[in-house]
Amino acid sequence: MMAAAVAIVLSGCSTTSPIDAIQIDRAQGTEENIASLTEVIRRNPSDPEAYNVRGAAYGRSGQFRNALDDFDRALQLNPSFFQAYANRALIHRSMGNVVEAANDYNRALQINPRYDVAYIGRGNIYRQAGRTNEAMADYNRAISLETTDPRAYHNRGLIKQLRGQHTQAIEDFSTSISLAPNSPEPYNGRGISYVALNDDENAFSDFNRAIELDQRLAESWANQALIYERRGDKARAKRSYARAAQLDPKYRPAIDGLARVR
C-alpha cells in the first residue's frame, strides 16, 4: 500500500508544473499601471518595445486578449522581435492554443537560435504532450546556453524523476532552488525524489519548506501527509491530506491518502 502511495504522488508530481504557466498578478493590470504604459505608447507609437512591455503587463494581469493584440502590434512593427514571439507564445499556451504557441517558439528560435527562453517554453509544450525526449533536448540546449531560468532545471528534473533517475533529478531541483529559492515547486519535486530514495528526513524538510513558501498548494500538503503516513502518524497525515483536499477537491493523491488513513 505504501509503495502505491509513493507511485501516486510521483505520478502527480511528474505531470504538472505550476511554474510552466503565467503567474497572474492583478497588480500589473491596475488602471494606473496600464495607463502609464499606454501613455508611453502614445508618445512612441512606432516603438515595438513599448507594445511588448504593455503586452507583458496585460498577460500577467490575465488580460490575455489585450496582451495578444499588443504582441501582434509589436511584431508588425518589428518582425524580427524574437522576445515578442516568445511572449506571445506564453499567452497562447496559457489560453490553450498549443499549436500557435509552438509556432511562435519555433519562429523565435529561427530568428535567434541561442534564445534560451524559447527552448524552455517549447520544451514545456513537449513535456506536457508526453514528448519527453524532445523536451529533454530543449532543456539541455537551454542549459548548455548557460540559462539562469530555473524552469529549465525544474522541468528537466521532472523528466528525470519520471524516468526513475532520482539522484540526477535531485541535482536539477537543487539548481532550480538556487536560482529561485522562494518557489515552492522545486522543493516539492526534490522532496518526492527523496521519498523515492527513502530519505524521508530530507523529503519532510523540503515539503515543509514548500508549505512555508505557499500554503495554497494542495501538492505540498499531500506530500507532507505522505511522510506522516510513512511514519505511522495517521492523525497528522489525515489533517494534511484533508487540507490538500480542501484546497483542491480533485487532487488524487489527497483523495487516495485520506481513504488510506481514515
C-alpha positions as CSV (number, residue, x, y, z in Angstrom):
1,M,0.0,0.0,0.0
2,M,2.8,2.4,0.9
3,A,4.6,1.7,-2.4
4,A,1.3,2.5,-4.2
5,A,1.0,5.8,-2.3
6,V,4.5,6.8,-3.4
7,A,3.7,5.9,-7.0
8,I,0.6,8.1,-6.9
9,V,2.4,11.1,-5.6
10,L,5.2,10.6,-8.1
11,S,2.7,10.5,-10.9
12,G,1.0,13.6,-9.7
13,C,4.3,15.5,-9.4
14,S,5.6,14.5,-12.7
15,T,2.7,15.5,-14.9
16,T,2.1,19.1,-14.0
17,S,4.2,22.1,-13.1
18,P,2.7,25.4,-11.9
19,I,5.7,27.4,-12.9
20,D,5.2,26.5,-16.6
21,A,2.4,29.0,-17.0
22,I,1.9,32.7,-16.5
23,Q,1.8,33.8,-12.9
24,I,-1.2,36.0,-12.6
25,D,-0.5,39.3,-10.8
26,R,-3.6,41.6,-10.8
27,A,-1.5,44.5,-9.7
28,Q,0.1,44.5,-13.1
29,G,-3.3,45.3,-14.6
30,T,-4.3,48.2,-12.5
31,E,-5.7,51.2,-14.3
32,E,-2.7,53.3,-13.2
33,N,-0.1,50.8,-14.5
34,I,-1.8,50.2,-17.8
35,A,-2.5,54.0,-18.2
36,S,1.2,54.7,-17.6
37,L,2.3,52.1,-20.3
38,T,-0.4,53.4,-22.7
39,E,1.0,56.9,-22.3
40,V,4.4,55.6,-23.3
41,I,2.8,54.1,-26.4
42,R,1.0,57.4,-27.2
43,R,4.4,59.2,-27.1
44,N,6.1,56.4,-29.1
45,P,3.5,54.8,-31.3
46,S,6.1,53.2,-33.5
47,D,8.2,51.6,-30.7
48,P,7.6,47.8,-30.7
49,E,9.2,47.5,-27.2
50,A,6.5,49.7,-25.8
51,Y,3.8,47.3,-27.0
52,N,5.9,44.4,-25.8
53,V,6.1,45.8,-22.3
54,R,2.4,46.6,-22.1
55,G,1.6,43.2,-23.6
56,A,3.6,41.5,-20.8
57,A,1.7,43.6,-18.2
58,Y,-1.6,42.6,-19.7
59,G,-0.5,38.9,-19.7
60,R,0.5,38.9,-16.1
61,S,-2.8,40.5,-15.1
62,G,-4.8,37.8,-17.0
63,Q,-5.9,40.1,-19.8
64,F,-4.8,37.7,-22.5
65,R,-6.7,39.1,-25.5
66,N,-5.2,42.6,-24.9
67,A,-1.8,41.0,-24.5
68,L,-2.1,39.2,-27.8
69,D,-3.1,42.5,-29.5
70,D,-0.1,44.2,-28.2
71,F,2.3,41.5,-29.2
72,D,0.8,41.3,-32.6
73,R,1.4,45.1,-33.0
74,A,5.0,44.7,-31.7
75,L,5.6,42.1,-34.4
76,Q,4.0,44.1,-37.1
77,L,6.5,46.9,-36.2
78,N,9.4,44.6,-35.9
79,P,9.0,41.1,-37.5
80,S,12.4,40.1,-36.0
81,F,11.4,40.8,-32.4
82,F,12.1,37.3,-31.1
83,Q,11.2,38.2,-27.5
84,A,7.8,39.2,-28.6
85,Y,7.3,35.9,-30.3
86,A,8.2,34.1,-27.1
87,N,5.9,36.3,-25.0
88,R,3.0,35.8,-27.4
89,A,3.7,32.0,-27.3
90,L,3.3,32.1,-23.5
91,I,0.0,33.8,-23.8
92,H,-1.2,31.3,-26.4
93,R,-0.2,28.5,-24.2
94,S,-2.0,29.9,-21.2
95,M,-5.1,30.2,-23.4
96,G,-4.8,26.6,-24.5
97,N,-3.6,27.4,-28.0
98,V,-0.8,24.9,-28.1
99,V,-0.2,24.8,-31.8
100,E,0.1,28.6,-32.0
101,A,2.4,28.7,-29.0
102,A,4.7,26.1,-30.6
103,N,4.8,28.0,-33.8
104,D,5.7,31.2,-32.0
105,Y,8.6,29.5,-30.1
106,N,9.8,28.0,-33.4
107,R,9.8,31.4,-35.0
108,A,11.7,33.0,-32.1
109,L,14.3,30.3,-32.4
110,Q,14.6,30.7,-36.2
111,I,15.4,34.4,-35.5
112,N,17.7,33.7,-32.5
113,P,18.9,30.0,-32.2
114,R,20.5,30.9,-28.8
115,Y,17.4,32.2,-27.1
116,D,17.1,30.0,-24.0
117,V,13.6,31.2,-23.0
118,A,12.2,29.8,-26.3
119,Y,13.8,26.4,-25.8
120,I,12.4,26.2,-22.3
121,G,8.9,27.3,-23.4
122,R,8.9,24.8,-26.3
123,G,10.3,22.1,-24.0
124,N,7.3,22.7,-21.7
125,I,4.9,22.1,-24.5
126,Y,6.7,18.9,-25.5
127,R,6.8,17.7,-21.9
128,Q,3.1,18.2,-21.2
129,A,2.4,16.4,-24.5
130,G,4.4,13.4,-23.3
131,R,7.2,14.0,-25.9
132,T,9.8,13.8,-23.2
133,N,12.8,13.1,-25.4
134,E,12.2,16.3,-27.4
135,A,11.5,18.2,-24.2
136,M,14.7,16.9,-22.7
137,A,16.6,18.0,-25.8
138,D,15.2,21.6,-25.5
139,Y,16.0,21.8,-21.7
140,N,19.5,20.5,-22.3
141,R,20.0,23.1,-25.1
142,A,18.9,25.9,-22.8
143,I,21.2,24.7,-20.0
144,S,24.1,24.4,-22.5
145,L,23.5,28.1,-23.2
146,E,24.1,28.8,-19.5
147,T,20.5,29.8,-18.8
148,T,19.7,31.2,-15.4
149,D,16.0,30.4,-15.8
150,P,15.0,27.9,-13.0
151,R,12.3,26.3,-15.2
152,A,14.9,24.6,-17.3
153,Y,16.3,22.7,-14.4
154,H,13.0,22.2,-12.6
155,N,11.3,20.7,-15.6
156,R,14.3,18.6,-16.7
157,G,14.2,17.3,-13.1
158,L,10.6,16.2,-13.6
159,I,11.5,14.2,-16.6
160,K,14.4,12.5,-14.8
161,Q,12.1,11.8,-11.9
162,L,9.6,10.3,-14.3
163,R,12.4,8.0,-15.6
164,G,13.4,7.0,-12.1
165,Q,16.7,8.9,-12.2
166,H,16.1,10.4,-8.8
167,T,19.7,11.3,-7.8
168,Q,20.1,13.3,-11.0
169,A,16.6,14.8,-10.5
170,I,17.6,16.0,-7.1
171,E,20.6,17.8,-8.6
172,D,18.4,19.6,-11.1
173,F,15.8,20.5,-8.4
174,S,18.6,21.8,-6.2
175,T,19.9,24.0,-9.0
176,S,16.4,25.3,-9.6
177,I,16.1,26.2,-5.9
178,S,19.4,28.0,-6.0
179,L,18.0,30.2,-8.9
180,A,14.6,30.6,-7.4
181,P,14.8,30.0,-3.6
182,N,11.3,31.3,-3.0
183,S,9.5,29.0,-5.4
184,P,7.8,26.0,-3.7
185,E,7.6,23.8,-6.8
186,P,11.2,22.6,-6.9
187,Y,11.1,21.8,-3.2
188,N,8.1,19.6,-3.8
189,G,9.9,18.0,-6.8
190,R,13.1,17.3,-4.8
191,G,11.1,16.0,-1.9
192,I,9.4,13.4,-4.0
193,S,12.7,12.1,-5.3
194,Y,13.9,12.0,-1.7
195,V,10.8,9.9,-0.9
196,A,11.6,7.5,-3.8
197,L,15.1,7.1,-2.3
198,N,13.7,6.5,1.2
199,D,15.3,9.7,2.5
200,D,12.2,10.8,4.5
201,E,14.0,13.3,6.6
202,N,15.2,15.5,3.7
203,A,11.8,15.0,2.0
204,F,9.9,16.2,5.0
205,S,12.2,19.2,5.3
206,D,11.5,20.1,1.6
207,F,7.7,19.6,1.9
208,N,7.6,21.8,5.0
209,R,9.6,24.5,3.2
210,A,7.2,24.4,0.3
211,I,4.3,24.9,2.6
212,E,6.1,27.8,4.3
213,L,6.6,29.5,0.9
214,D,3.0,29.0,-0.2
215,Q,0.3,27.4,1.9
216,R,-2.2,27.3,-1.0
217,L,-0.7,24.3,-2.9
218,A,-2.5,21.1,-2.4
219,E,0.6,19.2,-3.6
220,S,2.7,20.4,-0.7
221,W,0.1,19.4,2.0
222,A,-0.4,15.9,0.4
223,N,3.4,15.4,0.3
224,Q,3.7,16.4,3.9
225,A,0.9,14.0,4.7
226,L,2.7,11.2,2.9
227,I,5.6,11.5,5.3
228,Y,3.4,11.5,8.3
229,E,1.7,8.4,6.9
230,R,5.0,6.6,6.3
231,R,5.9,7.4,9.9
232,G,2.6,5.8,11.1
233,D,1.2,9.1,12.3
234,K,-2.3,8.8,10.8
235,A,-3.8,11.7,12.8
236,R,-1.4,14.3,11.3
237,A,-1.5,12.6,7.9
238,K,-5.3,12.9,7.9
239,R,-5.1,16.6,8.7
240,S,-2.7,17.3,6.0
241,Y,-4.5,15.2,3.4
242,A,-7.7,17.0,4.4
243,R,-6.1,20.4,3.9
244,A,-4.9,19.3,0.5
245,A,-8.3,18.1,-0.5
246,Q,-9.9,21.3,0.8
247,L,-7.5,23.3,-1.5
248,D,-8.1,21.0,-4.5
249,P,-11.1,18.6,-4.1
250,K,-10.0,16.8,-7.3
251,Y,-6.4,16.2,-6.3
252,R,-6.0,12.4,-6.5
253,P,-3.1,11.9,-4.1
254,A,-5.1,13.8,-1.4
255,I,-8.3,11.8,-2.0
256,D,-6.5,8.5,-2.0
257,G,-4.4,9.4,1.0
258,L,-7.5,10.3,3.0
259,A,-9.0,6.9,2.1
260,R,-5.9,5.1,3.4
261,V,-5.7,6.9,6.8
262,R,-9.3,7.1,7.8
